[in-house]
Amino acid sequence: MQRGALESIFRAGVHGSVENFRQWLTMYRQLAAFALPQNLSEFQDVLDSQVAGIDFFQHELTDNFMQGEIMRLFDAGATEVIFPYSELRWRNHSEWIFHSVAHESFFVANDLKLAPLQYIRSRVQNFCESKGVIAAHRDEIVISVTEAAENAIKYSNVLPVYIHHGIQKDEYFIRAVNSVNELNLKDEISRGKFSEDVSLMRGVLVMSKLLDFLDIVRDADMRRVEFIGRKKISLKAARFALA
């Protein structure tokens, strides 16, 4: 059974403007168009599950078309407005894709014009809220993950960037994997972007203050770089069985 493209993106637990959803629909189309490169192929099932069964609009994504589709979902009571920026998200939180799981994986594109950072930021925020993470820890997680994702996106030499995050016992964890070609990897190492102790990576001072553990693992043979972070968290209530 095919799913509506916009509905599928809403159910991913993200929130944003009408323009954001236009960008994300374009991003999903691009992610669905190609198989993963060899050095990311172990995650192909994640990409397949993210875009499988989606009935992508064949229409040009004009202002009128997007406004009409967004309003159709809103008028049906499927979406809600959240403040302070009057952004939209799926109203029934129990239908968010991560509602009943302790961790999840997904892909974004490495094209900043498609708003991948807003996609990640909102998805992580709503994930943490759905699990009852207290607001202070949620906000620190969102800042840290956004910083890590920005680096992964900027340095990736292929479209897809892999994100895996979740909660285990009293910790939030994040793993971001991006592909780099050999020349880029050597160049970034020589310029100090990926040092042995991670101390020169852009944004590491922010992340080191907000996370309890962070590391960058570079694999020259696989031509990819992985960011790994963990943070101790407190929950509002025992509302979720953490695996």
Summary of the structure (lengths in Angstrom):
residues: 243
radius of gyration: 18.0
end to end distance: 30.1
largest distance: 54.6
contacts: 740
relative contact order: 0.14
helix: 44%
strand: 23%
